[in-house]
């Protein structure tokens, strides 16, 4: 049963594309490889293509006027990046940077719009996924504004676990590695603050953190800390 919180740790993000749509889009566009640290696009760039990820990991973030970065999402193979600007014709609303060597298909706006226009079911899938992302982003910023530092970090770990968690021993292990700096940017906390809470939770047997590899050992306790 889901928590009353709109971002219950049990909520799973719907894929932007189904298996059928993935197969359709994978025949379009051209393949391109981005090296680690390379930018796919920046906030304000024209939104004239999407990237269908095939390999790697991409960070989506925004940076404030004072230079503070907030991570909005991490995207993995099978996901589409940049669809909002392609759909509304406005400039990019965030930065997209490859965290690993990443390969994807660059699909032009005209190809995406033509396909969606002829496939109402695919359009509906995209709408549902975009609505989830909007709600998730709103919840993340509300969480940063209204909850304590431990709750924010716990919610961050639970969000990552809902997407990346794989069974491991009595708990789960995130299939992607995340540094404490990245956890701080994702939860709106300083790295030192993240480090303090992570060390305490490791001692208490709630999580394990080893060279950016994260295990969730006591999910119920983490949910309690997250105030969900």
C-alpha positions in Angstrom: 0.0 0.0 0.0 1.4 3.4 -1.0 2.0 6.2 1.5 -0.1 9.3 1.3 3.0 11.1 0.3 2.9 11.7 -3.5 6.4 10.4 -3.7 6.1 7.2 -1.7 9.2 5.1 -1.9 7.1 2.4 -3.4 6.2 4.5 -6.4 7.9 3.5 -9.6 8.7 6.0 -12.3 6.8 5.0 -15.5 9.1 4.5 -18.4 8.8 7.3 -21.0 8.6 4.6 -23.7 7.2 1.1 -23.7 9.0 -1.8 -25.2 7.0 -1.4 -28.4 7.8 2.3 -28.6 11.4 1.7 -27.8 11.7 -0.7 -30.7 10.0 1.9 -33.0 12.2 4.8 -32.0 15.4 2.7 -32.0 15.1 2.5 -35.8 15.1 6.3 -36.2 17.8 9.0 -35.9 21.5 8.4 -35.7 23.7 6.9 -33.0 26.2 9.1 -31.1 28.6 8.4 -28.3 29.3 10.9 -25.5 32.4 10.6 -23.3 32.3 10.9 -19.5 31.7 14.5 -18.6 30.5 15.5 -22.1 27.4 17.7 -22.4 24.4 16.4 -24.3 22.7 19.8 -24.1 22.6 22.9 -21.8 19.7 24.9 -20.3 18.6 27.4 -22.9 19.7 25.4 -25.9 17.2 24.8 -28.7 15.1 21.7 -28.2 15.3 20.2 -31.6 16.1 16.6 -30.8 15.7 13.9 -28.1 18.3 11.3 -27.1 17.2 7.7 -26.7 19.7 6.3 -24.3 21.2 2.9 -25.2 24.2 2.7 -22.8 25.6 4.8 -20.0 24.2 7.2 -17.4 23.1 10.8 -17.8 22.6 13.5 -15.1 19.8 16.1 -15.5 20.4 19.2 -13.4 19.7 22.9 -13.0 22.1 25.6 -11.7 20.9 28.6 -9.8 22.1 32.2 -10.4 24.5 31.8 -7.5 26.0 28.7 -8.9 24.3 26.0 -6.8 23.5 22.9 -8.8 20.5 20.7 -8.1 20.2 17.3 -9.6 16.7 16.5 -11.0 17.2 13.0 -12.3 19.6 10.3 -13.5 18.7 8.6 -16.7 19.7 5.2 -17.9 19.3 3.0 -21.0 15.8 2.8 -22.4 14.9 6.4 -21.3 14.4 9.4 -23.5 16.1 12.7 -22.7 15.0 16.1 -23.9 11.4 15.3 -24.8 9.9 18.4 -23.1 11.5 20.9 -25.3 10.8 18.8 -28.4 7.1 18.7 -27.5 6.6 22.4 -26.6 9.2 24.0 -28.9 10.8 25.9 -26.0 14.5 26.0 -25.1 16.0 23.3 -22.8 15.0 23.7 -19.2 18.0 21.8 -17.7 21.5 20.6 -18.4 22.2 17.0 -19.4 25.7 15.6 -18.8 27.1 12.1 -19.3 28.3 10.6 -16.0 29.7 7.5 -17.8 30.6 6.9 -21.4 27.1 7.0 -23.0 25.6 6.0 -26.3 22.3 7.1 -27.6 20.2 7.8 -30.7 19.7 11.4 -31.7 16.2 11.7 -33.0 15.1 14.9 -34.6 12.0 16.8 -33.4 10.2 16.3 -36.7 10.6 12.5 -36.5 9.3 12.4 -32.9 6.3 14.6 -33.6 5.4 12.8 -36.8 5.5 9.4 -35.0 3.4 10.6 -32.0 0.9 12.2 -34.3 0.2 8.9 -35.9 0.3 6.8 -32.7 -2.2 8.1 -30.0 -1.3 5.3 -27.6 2.3 6.3 -27.7 1.4 9.9 -27.1 -0.7 8.9 -24.0 2.3 6.9 -22.6 4.5 10.0 -23.0 1.9 12.3 -21.3 1.6 9.9 -18.3 5.4 9.7 -17.8 5.8 13.5 -18.2 3.1 14.1 -15.6 4.9 11.8 -13.2 8.2 13.7 -13.7 6.5 17.1 -13.1 5.0 15.8 -9.8 8.3 14.2 -8.9 10.2 17.5 -9.5 7.6 19.5 -7.5 7.9 17.0 -4.6 11.7 17.2 -4.6 11.7 20.9 -4.3 9.0 20.9 -1.7 10.9 18.3 0.3 14.0 20.4 0.2 12.1 23.4 1.5 10.0 21.7 4.2 11.9 18.7 5.6 14.9 18.2 7.8 18.3 17.3 6.4 18.1 13.6 7.5 14.6 13.3 5.9 15.8 14.9 2.7 18.8 12.6 2.4 16.6 9.6 3.3 14.1 10.5 0.6 16.9 10.9 -1.9 18.2 7.4 -1.1 14.7 5.9 -1.4 14.1 7.6 -4.7 17.4 6.2 -6.0 16.5 2.8 -4.6 13.1 2.8 -6.3 14.9 3.2 -9.7 18.2 1.5 -9.2 17.8 -0.9 -6.3 18.4 -4.6 -6.9 18.0 -7.5 -4.4 21.3 -8.0 -2.5 21.5 -10.1 0.7 18.7 -9.0 3.1 18.4 -5.6 1.4 19.0 -3.9 -1.9 22.0 -2.5 -3.7 22.0 0.4 -6.1 23.1 -0.8 -9.5 24.7 2.6 -10.2 27.4 4.3 -8.1 26.7 7.7 -6.6 29.2 9.8 -4.7 28.4 11.7 -1.5 28.7 15.0 -3.5 26.1 13.7 -6.0 23.8 12.7 -3.1 24.2 16.2 -1.8 23.3 17.8 -5.1 20.3 15.5 -5.4 19.0 16.2 -1.9 20.1 19.9 -1.6 22.6 19.3 1.1 26.3 20.1 1.6 28.7 17.1 1.1 29.8 17.4 4.7 26.2 17.1 5.9 25.7 14.0 3.7 28.9 12.4 5.0 27.8 12.9 8.6 24.5 11.2 8.2 25.8 8.4 6.0 28.5 7.6 8.6 25.8 7.5 11.3 23.5 5.3 9.3 26.3 2.9 8.4 27.1 2.5 12.1 23.4 1.9 12.8 23.1 -0.7 10.1 20.6 1.3 8.0 22.8 1.6 4.9 26.3 0.6 3.7 28.5 3.0 1.6 31.7 1.7 0.1 33.4 3.7 -2.6 30.2 5.1 -4.1 28.4 1.7 -3.9 25.3 2.0 -1.8 23.3 -0.8 0.0 20.0 -0.2 1.6 20.0 -2.5 4.6 17.0 -1.3 6.7 14.5 0.2 4.3 11.8 0.5 7.0 14.1 2.6 9.2 15.0 4.7 6.2 11.3 5.3 5.5 10.8 6.3 9.1 13.7 8.8 8.9 12.2 10.2 5.6 9.1 11.1 7.5 6.9 9.4 4.9 
